[in-house]
Amino acid sequence: MKLFRRLISLDEALKAVLAYAKPAETEIEEIGFGDALNRVLAEDVYSPADSPPFDRAAMDGYAIRAEDSFGASPNNPVLLRLIKSQSEKGKESRVGVEIGDGECFSIQTGMALPNGSNAVVMLEYTKERGSELEIFKPVTPGKNVSFKGEDVKKGEVVLKEGKLLRAHDVGMLASLFKRSVKVYKRAKFGIISTGDELLNPEDAEPYEGENRIADVNSYVLAGLTEPIASSYRIGIVRDNYDRIKAAISESLAVDSDSNCHCDGLLISGGSSVGKRDFIADAVEDSGKLVFHGVAIRPGEPTGFGIVNNKPVFILPGYPVAAISAFELLVRPFLFAMHGVKEERKKIFAVARKKIPSAVGRTDFVRVKLFYKENEYFVEPIRVSGSGILSSMTKSDGFVVIEENKEGVEAGEKVEVDVWG
């Protein structure tokens, strides 16, 4: 294995990978809205009508004219005439019911507000007495009413092109009766773990053999990839140059119809400079090695190449280092490739203690968040080696300390990328 030619900065590495993202070439397909979760919109979605389409009750209770309730109290309830059926007013629809002075109408949440009414008094503050209703608490006009167009106005852009659709976005599509939607096609990324020491945790005996460990990275990387692109776990490839090169070639074959035919690869392990670290050589010999070695911690052995015009990310074997490289380089690449025009959730928090960092590298710091007196606070996870996976499960997110910054001082505000 050749030594790193040179360590490049995170900014240099990010510019290099994004140059190959080619979002303009991403294909578009039309799918049913029910299949749109974790897909990226390829069109603006407009509301065809006001939502809700009419004034409606926001609570179970009674529709009234608010002014008829003024002065009501537990000791001096207001009495209103209760319209119990639609036929009382000679109308066939509750929408057609006209509420006059001193009248009310029983209503459930979501029902259209009868004509003439402008408020809903909650059940808790009423009592029926035959054909009359006692009201014990006054309401103001508009109380407990969801007005027409309150949620979405007709013609409004409710979801913008480039949005990564979440569960509530799919719900919005359903509410608009948007039965099909245009989205960008999901690229398929193969995931390979390399290493003679790895065991498949799905079928191997726990801790089988000496110096053997479970393949963690392929599952972690698949989970990180799946909300953006399709992942395909190719499996474990042993530390053998020919096998690694063959796996790359087969996975990225242009004319392949096999299940492992992929649009890109994430390969972890064998990325450093040891005698059995072959990935960078295999990528370079199969296509083009764009860079190998990034000034980030953890994740220094990260690399990137192009084989058959397809991206190959070379990721470290330690799980935390692989996650670091994914968050700092792979995720931005996948976002750009799929036309995502949003960032992941971030919050500002105050550092509770100093977070050290060395100038000349970018640090990926796992952190714990605390909320007190209307403000977020953050502190680093104490045990933070690149092989300590529990440092990830105990963290709420991460802080990126830029290469020209010598740590974060206690009391300083920092930006936290939050998981999930």
Residue pairs with C-beta under 8 A, 6 or more apart in sequence:
1 272
1 273
1 274
1 275
1 276
1 277
1 278
1 280
1 281
2 273
2 280
2 281
3 273
4 273
4 292
4 293
4 301
5 292
5 293
6 293
7 293
7 294
7 295
7 300
8 16
8 291
8 293
8 294
8 295
9 294
9 295
9 362
9 403
10 294
10 295
10 296
10 328
10 329
10 362
10 403
12 291
13 291
13 294
13 302
13 304
13 329
14 328
14 329
14 332
16 290
16 291
16 304
17 290
17 304
17 311
17 313
17 329
17 332
17 333
18 332
18 333
18 336
20 290
20 306
20 311
20 333
21 333
21 336
21 337
22 337
23 336
23 337
23 338
23 339
26 184
26 185
26 187
26 337
26 338
26 339
27 184
27 185
28 42
28 182
28 183
28 184
28 185
29 182
29 183
29 184
29 185
30 180
30 181
30 182
30 183
31 39
31 180
31 181
31 183
32 179
32 180
33 170
33 173
33 174
33 178
33 179
33 180
33 181
34 170
34 174
36 165
36 169
36 170
36 173
36 181
36 183
37 165
37 166
37 167
37 170
38 164
38 165
38 166
38 226
38 227
38 228
39 164
39 165
39 183
39 184
39 186
40 162
40 163
40 164
40 165
40 183
40 184
40 228
40 338
40 339
40 340
41 159
41 160
41 161
41 162
41 163
41 165
41 181
41 182
41 183
41 184
42 161
42 182
42 183
42 184
42 339
43 161
43 181
43 182
44 157
44 159
44 160
44 161
45 157
45 158
45 159
45 160
45 172
45 173
45 176
45 178
45 181
46 155
46 156
46 157
46 158
47 152
47 153
47 154
47 155
47 156
47 158
47 176
48 154
48 176
48 177
49 154
50 148
50 149
50 152
50 153
50 154
51 149
51 151
51 152
51 175
51 176
52 146
52 147
52 148
52 149
52 150
52 151
53 148
54 95
54 112
54 113
54 148
55 112
55 113
55 145
55 146
55 147
55 148
56 110
56 111
56 112
56 113
56 145
56 146
57 63
57 107
57 108
57 109
57 110
57 111
57 113
57 120
57 144
57 145
57 146
58 109
58 120
58 144
58 145
58 146
59 109
59 120
59 122
59 123
59 144
60 107
60 108
60 109
60 122
60 123
61 107
61 120
61 121
61 122
61 123
61 126
61 144
62 80
62 82
62 104
62 105
62 106
62 107
62 120
62 121
62 123
62 126
62 133
62 135
63 99
63 104
63 105
63 107
63 113
63 114
63 117
63 119
63 120
64 80
64 99
64 103
64 104
64 105
64 117
64 119
64 120
64 121
64 135
64 139
65 99
65 101
65 103
65 116
65 117
65 118
65 119
66 118
66 119
66 138
66 139
66 140
66 141
66 142
66 143
67 141
68 78
68 80
68 101
68 102
68 103
68 104
69 78
69 119
69 121
69 135
69 137
69 138
69 139
70 78
70 138
71 78
71 138
72 78
72 135
72 136
72 137
72 138
73 136
73 137
74 136
74 137
77 127
77 134
77 135
77 136
78 134
78 135
78 138
79 129
79 132
79 133
79 134
79 135
80 102
80 103
80 104
80 132
80 133
80 135
81 102
81 103
81 104
81 131
81 132
81 133
82 103
82 104
82 105
82 106
82 128
82 131
82 132
82 133
83 89
83 97
83 99
83 103
83 104
83 105
83 106
84 106
84 131
86 92
86 93
86 94
86 96
86 97
89 96
89 97
89 98
91 97
91 98
94 105
94 107
94 111
94 112
94 114
95 112
95 114
95 115
96 115
97 105
97 114
97 115
98 114
98 115
98 116
99 105
99 114
99 115
99 116
99 117
100 116
104 117
104 121
104 133
104 135
105 114
105 117
107 113
107 114
107 120
113 120
113 145
118 141
118 142
118 145
119 139
119 140
119 141
119 142
119 143
119 144
119 145
120 139
120 143
120 144
120 145
121 135
121 137
121 139
121 143
121 144
122 144
125 135
125 136
125 137
126 133
126 134
126 135
126 136
127 133
127 134
127 136
128 134
151 175
152 158
152 172
152 175
152 176
158 172
158 176
159 165
159 169
159 172
159 173
160 341
161 339
161 341
162 339
162 340
162 341
162 342
163 169
163 340
163 341
163 342
164 227
164 228
164 340
164 342
165 173
165 183
173 181
184 338
184 339
186 228
186 229
186 230
186 338
187 229
187 230
187 263
187 264
187 334
187 337
187 338
188 229
188 230
188 231
188 232
188 261
188 262
188 263
188 264
189 225
189 229
189 230
189 231
189 232
189 262
189 263
189 264
189 265
189 266
189 334
190 232
190 234
190 251
190 252
190 260
190 262
190 264
190 265
190 266
191 217
191 218
191 221
191 222
191 225
191 231
191 232
191 233
191 234
191 265
191 266
191 267
191 268
192 218
192 234
192 235
192 236
192 237
192 244
192 247
192 251
192 265
192 266
192 267
192 268
193 215
193 217
193 218
193 235
193 236
193 237
193 267
193 268
193 269
194 236
194 237
194 238
194 239
194 244
194 267
194 268
194 269
194 270
194 278
194 279
194 317
195 215
195 236
195 238
195 239
195 269
195 270
195 317
196 238
196 239
196 276
197 211
197 212
197 213
198 212
198 213
198 214
198 215
198 236
198 269
199 208
199 209
199 212
199 213
199 214
199 215
200 214
200 215
200 235
200 236
201 214
201 215
201 216
201 219
204 212
204 214
215 236
216 319
216 389
217 268
217 269
217 315
217 317
217 319
217 322
218 233
218 234
218 235
218 236
218 268
219 233
220 319
220 322
220 323
221 231
221 266
221 268
221 315
221 322
221 326
222 231
222 233
224 323
224 326
224 327
224 330
224 331
225 231
225 266
225 330
225 334
228 331
228 334
228 335
228 338
228 340
229 263
229 334
229 337
229 338
232 259
232 260
232 262
234 247
234 251
234 260
237 243
237 244
237 247
239 270
239 276
239 277
239 278
240 278
241 278
241 281
241 282
244 267
244 270
244 278
244 279
244 282
245 278
245 282
245 285
245 286
248 265
248 267
248 282
248 283
248 286
248 307
248 312
249 286
249 307
250 256
250 258
250 260
251 260
251 261
251 262
251 265
252 262
252 264
252 265
252 307
252 308
252 310
252 312
253 261
253 308
254 308
262 310
263 310
264 310
264 311
264 312
264 313
265 307
265 310
265 311
265 312
265 313
266 313
266 315
266 326
266 330
267 279
267 312
267 313
267 314
267 315
268 315
268 316
268 317
268 322
269 279
269 316
269 317
270 276
270 277
270 278
270 279
270 317
271 277
271 279
271 280
271 292
271 301
271 302
271 303
271 314
271 315
271 316
271 317
272 301
272 316
272 317
273 301
277 301
279 303
279 314
280 289
280 292
280 303
280 305
280 314
283 289
283 303
283 305
283 307
283 312
283 314
284 305
286 305
286 307
287 305
287 306
287 307
287 308
287 312
288 305
288 306
288 307
289 303
289 304
289 305
290 303
290 304
290 305
290 306
291 303
291 304
292 301
292 302
292 303
292 304
292 314
293 300
293 301
293 302
293 303
294 300
294 302
294 303
294 325
294 329
295 360
295 361
295 362
295 403
296 302
296 324
296 325
296 328
296 361
296 362
296 363
296 364
297 324
297 361
297 362
297 363
297 364
298 316
298 318
298 320
298 321
298 324
298 364
298 386
299 315
299 316
299 321
299 322
299 324
299 325
299 328
299 364
299 386
300 316
300 321
300 361
301 314
301 316
301 321
302 313
302 314
302 315
302 316
302 321
302 325
302 329
303 313
303 314
304 311
304 312
304 313
304 314
304 329
305 311
305 312
305 314
306 312
311 333
313 325
313 329
313 330
313 333
315 321
315 322
315 325
315 326
315 330
316 322
316 325
316 386
318 385
318 386
318 387
319 386
319 387
319 389
319 392
320 366
320 384
320 385
320 386
320 387
320 388
320 389
320 391
320 392
321 386
323 392
324 364
324 386
324 398
327 364
327 398
327 417
328 362
328 364
328 400
331 344
334 340
344 417
344 418
345 417
345 418
345 420
346 415
346 416
346 417
346 418
347 369
347 376
347 415
347 416
347 418
348 376
348 413
348 414
348 415
348 416
349 369
349 375
349 376
349 377
349 378
349 413
349 414
349 416
350 375
350 376
350 377
350 378
350 411
350 412
350 413
350 414
351 377
351 378
351 379
351 408
351 409
351 410
351 411
351 412
351 413
351 414
352 370
352 377
352 378
352 379
352 410
353 379
353 380
353 410
354 407
354 408
354 409
354 410
355 365
355 367
355 379
355 380
355 399
355 401
355 407
355 408
355 414
356 407
357 363
357 365
357 401
357 405
357 406
357 407
357 408
358 406
359 403
359 404
359 405
359 406
360 403
361 403
362 400
362 401
362 402
362 403
363 400
363 401
364 398
364 400
365 380
365 384
365 398
365 399
365 400
365 401
366 380
366 381
366 384
366 391
366 392
366 394
366 395
366 397
366 398
367 378
367 379
367 380
367 381
367 395
367 396
367 397
367 398
367 399
367 416
368 378
368 379
368 380
368 381
368 394
368 395
368 396
369 376
369 377
369 378
369 396
369 397
369 416
369 418
370 376
370 377
370 378
370 379
371 377
376 416
378 399
378 414
378 416
380 399
381 391
381 394
381 395
383 390
383 391
384 391
385 391
395 419
396 416
396 418
396 419
397 416
397 417
397 418
397 419
398 416
398 417
399 408
399 414
399 415
399 416
399 417
400 415
400 417
401 407
401 408
408 414
